[in-house]
Amino acid sequence: MDAAAAGGNGGQENQNNPNEINPFQNNHPIVMNANDIVIAPWSPWMSLARQEDYRHYFESYSGTLKGDEDDENKNEMSGKDLDWFYDLSNFAESALLEILIRLPVKSLFRYKCVCKNWLDLISHPSCSRLYVSSKLKASSGFRLFYRYVYAPEFEEVLRRLKPDVLVSREFSVVFLSSLEEQQMSKQFKVLAVTNGLVMFCSFAPLVYFVCDPVTRQWVSLPRGRQNSSIFQRRYFGEGLVSKVNENNVVTSFRAVRVECQDVESFSMDLEVFASETGVWTAHTLVCPKKIQLLRRGIGPIDFNGIVHWFVHDMMVAFDPYRTDNQCRFIQFPDGCDTKNVEKHDGLYRLCNVSQGKLRYFEIAPEPSELICFKMWVLEDYEKGEWLMEFQVSRNDLFSDDESLSNLLPTATFIPLSFHQFDADVVYMRCVERSCIVTFNFRAKRMDVTCEVDGGVGDLSWRVVIPVVLSMWPAPLPRPRKGVTQAVIDM
C-alpha cells in the first residue's frame, strides 16, 4: 500500500530541495492526513541509517506550521502541503486512538497497513467500542430502502449498495426501480433488518438471502421443511433478529417465517433458522386468544432481539432465541384510532423503533380532523405502557417551502419511517406534492427532503424500510451447513 493510496499528501516530492532526503516518498512510512494534522509514523523495520535520516528531518521541522509569518526563516516547510509533523515514538497511544476514530471507517481499516503497532491498535476490541460510541449520534449510513428490487441476480443487488449512495448527504430512497427494470429483471424483496444485516428473498423459486451491505458478504439460506423447489410463495411475515457482543460485532442471527393463515387462530405455525446450526426448526406458538396477522405491510420488526408481528390493535412478540414457544401480546396505545386502522388496513399508522424505543405514529386520514398527527412511545415494555409524546393540529404546521406550505391545510400524508437518529423527526409522503417530507414534532416544521422520480404513488411504510448500516465492519456469521456463501468485490 503506497502513501497516495493511504490518503493525505504522502508521495509528493520535496520540490524546494531535490537533494534533501524526503522520507515521504518511494513507499516509505505512510503520511496520514486527519483533517489538519499530518502524522508520519516510524517503521519498526527501518534501517538505522534511515532512522537517522528521519530523526534529522523531524528535528529540523517538528512543530513548524505552514503560514507562520512570525518566524519565516524557521518555517522551512511553508511551501509544502504537510502542515505539522510529530515523532510517533513519543506519541501517546490513547491520543493516537482519539485521532484514528475520527476517520471514516474505510480509511481507518486501510491504516492497519502502516505498521504492526497500528494493526494491533485498530484491531483491538476497545477501538471498535470507542469508534461506535463516538458515531452513535451521527446520521450518516441511514437510508430508506424500497422493498422491491429488480435485478438479474442477487450479486447485482449488492453492487447497487455503493458507499457513496448509502452515506451521501442527499437523502434518497434506494432501490426505487424503473418500469423497464421491473419488466426485464428478477424480483427481490427486502424483508427485514437487524444490527446492519439485511434479509432479502427472491421469487420463483423462493430463496432467502442475508447480507451485510458494508462488507458485501452474503449467505443464501436453505429451503427449510419444504425440500422441493418452491415456485409459489407460501410464507409471509419473515423477520430477522441478531445478537451482538460487547464489541458491537454480530455473533449470530435468526431468521423467522410464519405460514400463511386464512382465518383467525389460537396458534401460529412458524420456522426459525439459526445461523449457528444452519437449519430451520418448526415451532407452534399457542396464543391466549384468536389472532390473524396482517397480510399487507411489513413483516415483524426487530426490537431488542425479539420479533413483533402486527394485528389490527396489537403486536405479537416472540423471542426466537428461546425454546419455550411462548409469545406475548402488546396492545397499541389507548386513544389510537382503531376504526381507521381497520378501515384503511393500517396505512395511516407507523410502529417501529427509533433511538432504542418503540414508537407509534398516527395520521388522521381526513384533513378536516383537528389533530392531524399523534405519537406515542412505549415507556415500559414489560407492562406495555405507552406515553403520549406529541399531538399536532393542522394549524400548527408550517413550511419554508412555498408550494408545500400552500398545501398544508388540506394535504394528505402517508407515514414512511422514523428518523433513526432523531426521535423528533418522521418521514412521510405528501400525496399532492409527490415528494418525501420530514416533520419535526418539536419545531412543528415540515421540509421537503426528497423529490422522487417514478414510483412515488405507492410509497408507504409497507414498501419502505429504514436501514442503518453497520458502523464497524465485521465478518458475517457463517452457518455451518446448507448455505451458499459469497462476498462481492466492489
N, C-alpha and C positions, 0 to 999 in steps of 0.2 A: 504494500500500500504506500503510495508516494504522498508527498506533502500536499500537492494540489488536490488530491482526492480526499484528503483529510479535512479540507476546509481551511479558511483563513488565507493568508498571503504567503504561505510557505512555498518554496520553489522559485521565488523571484531572486534574481542575482543582484549582487551589490554593484550598482551602476556607477557609484561615486568613485570606488577604488577597486578595479577588477582584480588587482593583485592581492587584496586583503582576503584572508580566509573567511568565508561565509558558511557557517555550519548549517544554514537552512537550505542548501541546495544539494543536488546529487544524492537524494534519498537519505540524507541524514535525519536525525530525530525530527519528528513532525511538529509543526507550529500550529497551535490551536488558537483560534480566534473566538473568544467568548465575549460577545458584544465589543467593548473597547479594550479588553485585556488580552494580551497575547503571551502565551507561556511556552517556553522552549524546554522540553524535558531532557534530562540526561539519559543516555543509553547505557545500560549495565554492561553491554558487550563492546563499548567503545575502547579503542586503544589508548594507552597512557599519553602518547603524543597528541592524539586528537582531543583528549580531555584537557590537556594544557592549552590547546588552541581555543577550545570552548571557554575555558576559565578566563583566559586573557580577553576574549571577545566580550564576555559578560561583565568582567570587571571594568572594561572601558566604557560600557554603555548602560550598565544597570542603573535604573532609576531615572534615566533621561526620558523626557516626554516631548513628543512632536509639538512644535509651535511654542516652545519655552523661550520667549523673547528676552527674558531677564539674563540669560546666560547662553548666548548664541554659540560661543566657542565650545562650551561643554556639550551642547546638544548636537553631536555629530550625526545623529540619526534623523534629523528633522526632515530630510528629503525622502525618507523611507515610509513604507506603508505600516511597518511594525512599530507599535506605539510604546510598548513597555516590555522589559524582559526581567525574568526572575529565575534564579537558580532553584530548581525544584528539589534539590537535595536538602535545602533549608526550608522547604515549604511544608507547612503542617498538613497532614493527610485530611484532617477534618475540613480545613479551608479549601483544599482541592476538591473534596467531595461536594461542598457547597456550590462551587463553580460548575462542576460537571452536571449536577442535577438540573441546572438551568438551561441546559442544551436540549434541542429536540432529541427524542429517543433514538432516532436513526443515527444521528451524529454521535451520540453517546456510545452506542454499540460499536461504531467504527473505531473509536479511540481505545478500544481494547487492544488494538494492534500496536499501540505506541510502545509499550514495554510490559514486562511481566508484572511490575507493581501496579500499573493501571489496569491490567487484566484482572488481577486479584481484587482490586478495589471496586471495580464496576461489577464484577461477578458476585461480590459478597451480598448476602441477603439484605443487609442493612441498607445497601444502595437502592434496591428496589423499593423497600419500605419508605425510605426518605423521598424518593422520586415520586411515588404515587401520592404520598401525603401532601407534597408540595403542589401537585396538579389537581387536587380534588375540586377546587373552585374554578378551574379553567373550563371554558366552554368548547374548546376545540375537540374534534373527534365525535361530535354528536350530529347525527343525521336522521332524517326520516326516510325509511325505505318504502317504496311502493311494493306491495306484496307480490305482485305478479311480474315475473321477469321472463322475457322471451329471448332465448339464445340457443345455438345449435348443440351445445354441450355445457356441462357444469363448469369446466375449466374457463369457458368464456364468461360465465357469470362472475367468477373470481377476478378475471382480468379487468372487469369494469370497476372493481373496487380499488381504484388508483388513489394513492395518498393525497394528491392534490385535490381530488374530488371530495374526499372524506374530511379533510381538515381545512378546506377553503373557508375564508371568512364569509363568502357569499353563500347564503343559505339556499338549499335546493332539496328537491325530492329525488333521491337516487332511484334509478331503475324505472323511471316513467317511460314506457315503451311506446313507440310509434305504431300506427296501424300496419305498416309494412312489416315491421318486426313480428307482430302478432300473427300475421298470415304466413310468414316464411320460417319461423323458428319454433323450437320446442318450448313448452311452458314449464317454468319453475315457479314455486311459491315460497315466500318467506313465511315460516310458521311461527318461530319463537326466537327469543334472545335471552342470554343469561351470562353475566360476567364477561362480556365481549365475544362470546361464542354465538353463532347464528345457525339456526336449523332451517334447511330448505327441504323441499320434496319436488320430485318430477312426476309427471303423469304419463300413463300409457307407455310402459308399466310404472307402477308406483315404486319410487326409490327415495329413501331418506338420506340427506347429507348433513353433516355437522362440520362447520368450518370456523377458522379464525381469520377474519378479514385482514388483520395486520400482518400475520406471518404467511398467509395464503395456504396454510395447511388445512387439509380436509380429510374426512373419512366418510365412506358410504356405509350405511347400516344394513344388516341382513334383513330379510323379509319377515322374520318372526314366525308365528304359528302357521301362516299361510305360505307353505313352501313352494307352491306353484306360482307362476307369473301372475301378478295382479294387474289387470288392464282397466278395471273399474275401481274407483276409489271407494273403499268400504269403511274407512275410518275418518273421523273428523275430530277437531279439538286437540290436535297434537301440541304438546308442550315440551319445554326443556328447562332443567334446573341443573345447578352445579355446586361444587364445593371448592373453596379456596383456602389455602393455608395462610400462616401468619406473614408470608412473604408476598401475598397477593397473587399467587400463582394458582391457576385452576388445576386441581388434582384429580377430579373425576366429574362426570356428568351423567345425568339420567334423562332419557327421552321417554315421553309418555304419550300414548294414543288411546282414545276411547272409541269403542264400537258404536256405530250409529244406532240411536233409539228412535222409533217412530211414535212411541206413546210414553206417557209418564210411567215411572217405575220406582220401586223401592231399592233398586240396586244399580250399580254402574260396572259394566264389564270393560276392563282396560288391560293394556300390556305396558310393561316397563322395561326399557333397555338400559343395562348397566354397562358403563364403559370399562369397568374393572373385569367383567366376565365376558363381554362381547355377545351376550344372548338376551333374548326377550323372555320375560316371565309374566304369566297371566295372573290377574287379580280381580276379585269381585268385591266391590265396596257396598256394604249394607248401609242404606240411608234411613234416618228416622222418619222421613215422610217421602211421598212420591215427588219425583222431580223429572224434568225433561230439559236437558241442556239446550241452549240456543243454537240453532243450526247456522245462523248467519253471524258474521262478525269474527273477532279474533278467538283463538283458542285460549287455553289457560295462560295466565300471566305468572311470572315468577316473582315471589315475594319472600325473601329470606329462605330460599331453598324449598319453598312449598308452592305447588301449582294450585291456581284458583280458577275454576270454571264459572261461567256466568249463567244464571237463570234470570227470570224477569225481576225478582225482588231480592235476590241474594246471590252469594257466591258459595261454591262448594270447594273446600280446601282439602288437599291430600298431600302427604309427605312421602315421596317415592323412596326415600332413604330408610323409612321404617317398614317393618314387616307385619304390622298388626292389622293391615287392611281397614284402618279406621279413617273416616272423613268427618269433617265438621262443617256446619253452616255458619256463614257470616251475613247477617241481614244488612241491607243497604240502609242509609241513614233515614231516620224519621223526618218526614217533610219533603222527601223527594217525590217527584210526580210519577207514580207507578202507572197511572192511567195512560199518560202519554208514552211511557216506556213500552207498554203493550200495544198501543195504537200505532206507533212508528217503529216497532221492533227494536227499540233501544238506540235508534240513530242519533238522537239528540243528547245522549249521555256519554260520559267517558269515565272509566275507572282504571287507574293504573298507578304505577309507582313513580314518585318524584322526590328527590332528596331523601331517600331512605324511608318514605312513608307512603301508605296507600291513600290516594285522594280520589274523590268522587266529584265530578263536574257535570252540571246540568244546564242545558239551554232551553229557554221557553220557545217552542216551535212557532207560536203566533206573535207577531210584532206588537199586537195590541196589549199583551200582558205587561204589567208594570215592571216586575222583576224579570230581567232577561237572563242573568247569569247567577248561579249559585255554586258554591264549592264547600265541600266538607273534607276533613282529614280524619283518618282512623287513629284516634289518640291512644286507645287501649285495645291491642289486638286480641288479647285473651278474653276480655269481656265484650268485645265487639262494640265499643263505644265510639261514636263519631262526634266530631265537634264542627259546628258551622264556622267556616273561616270568613267567607265573603258572600254578600248579596249585592248585586249591582242592578240598578234600574236603567232604562233607556236614556233617561235624562242625564245620567252621569257620564255617558260615553262621549269621547271626543277623539279627533284625529287631526294630525297636521297635514295629512293627505287630503286635498280638497275634494277630489272625486269620491273618496271613501267617506269623508265627513258628511257630504250631502246625502249619502245613502243610509247613514246610521239610524235614523228614526224608523225605517221600515225594512232594513236589510235582514236577510236570512243567513244564519251562521251554522256551520256543521263542525263539531269538535274533531280535532285530529290527534293532538298529543299534548302532554305536559312538557314544558321545558325541563330537561333532565338536570340542569344545574341552577335553576332559579324557580323556586316554588311559587312565585307570584305570577309566572308567565305561562300562558296556554296558547297553543297554535290552533287556528280554526281556518275553515274555508269560507270565504264570503261568496255566496252563490251569485248575487247580482254583479259583483265586481270581478268574478272569475279569477281570484287570486288567493294566496295564503296570507293570513294576517296573524299578528301576535297581539294578545291583550294582556296588559299589566294590571292586576287587580288593585294594587295599592295606588298606582297613578291614575287608574281609570282610562288609560290611553291605549288606543289601537293604532298599530302601524302595519303598513304593507311590507311584508318580508320577502315575498317570492311571487313573481309572475310566472305562472306555469303554462308552458306551451303544450297543448293537447292533453287529453285525459283528465282534465280538471273536473269534469262533470260528475265523476263518481268518487272523488276524493272524500274519504271519511275515515274515522278511526278503524273501520272494518277493513280497509285496504291499505292503511298506512301504519307502519310500526316504527317506534323510536329505537335507535341503535346507538349505544355508547361503546366506542372502541376500547380495546384493552390499552391501558396506559403503559404496560410493561410486557413486551413480547415474551412468550413462554411456549414450550412445546405443547401441542395439543395432546390431551390424554389419549393414549392408544389402546383401543380394545385388544384383547388377547387373540381373538379369532373371529372369523366370519365377516371380516370387513375389508374393503378396499381402501388403501391409504395413499395419499399423494401430497405433493407440495408444488405450487405454481411458482416458477421463477419469473419475477417481474422484470 
